[in-house]
Amino acid sequence: MVRDHLESHTSLKHAGVKPYECPNCGKLLGYASSLREHLKICERRMLQASIKAAQAVIPPKCLICNKEYSSEKSLKVHNDAVHKTNVDYACQICGKTFKYRSSRDRHERVHMLKEANSGMF
């Protein structure tokens, strides 16, 4: 009995014999108990991977022109720039209108630079 156990131990541990294969990932293991423990981890990983794949986000798409974007934020920027009809921001100097405050601010800085440059001469 002890001799059988010793031979089994020697072949599994020291000769590299691994008769148990994981059906999920193909990893070879030396003991049935090792395979059982490995299966718990391997199946959890597979489940997490399949959940992640199922949750893969379909790219956001513009409802007006069907163009796809990498994020909801990109889609919003597109909708505001291309499809927004009302103009929200007017230059306080010349009255020109802009869809974005940042565009209006940049435009107003041009007025300020022109004014500053004209005072230098």
Long-range contacts (C-beta under 8 A, 24 or more apart in sequence): none
